Amino acid sequence: MDQVTDSDVAGLVEAIRRREAPTLARNCLLKLRAMFAWAMLSDRRRSFGLEANPVTCS
């Protein structure tokens, strides 16, 4: 989990979108955001080795 980058996530979502599945791409992104938000809680973040959330909303 600590090796996932923002470009990995963007590449996956974009590849799904290019397959003409925009709803699936959006749902995938929402689920990834939820998973990383859960993983970024302080005790979990340390156990997963995460330093930053690769799916933060800017």
N, C-alpha and C positions, 0 to 999 in steps of 0.2 A: 504494500500500500504506500510505503514511503517513496517508492520510485515512480509513482504516477505524477505526471506533470500536467500543467494547464494545456499544453499543446497536444498531449495524448488525448485528453478529454475532448478538446475541440476537434481533433481529427476524427475521433469516433463519431461524434454527433454529426459532423459535416458529412462523413461517409454515409451515414444512415439517411440524412436529408437528401443527398444526391441520388439515392435509390428511390426518390419520389415518395418518401415516407416521412413527411414533415411532422406529423402528429407523433409518430414513434420516436423521432429524434428529440422532440420536445419532452416527451414523457421520460425518455432515457436521461436527458439532462436534469430533469427535476429529481429523478431517483438518485442520480449521482450526487447532486447537491445535498439531498437529505442524508445520504450515507456519509459524506464527508463532514457535514455539520455534526452528525452523531459522533463520528470518529475524532473530531477536534476537541471534544470535552477534555479537560486537563488530564484526568487519569488515563483515559483511552489514548489520547495523543501520544503520551510517552510510551505506552505499550506498543503502539503501531509505528513509532519512530517518526511521526509527522512533525515537521517544523512549521509548515504553512499549509493552508487549505488551497489545493489547486483549482477548486471550483468556486472561488469566491465571486460574489456578484459585485461588479464595479459600476 
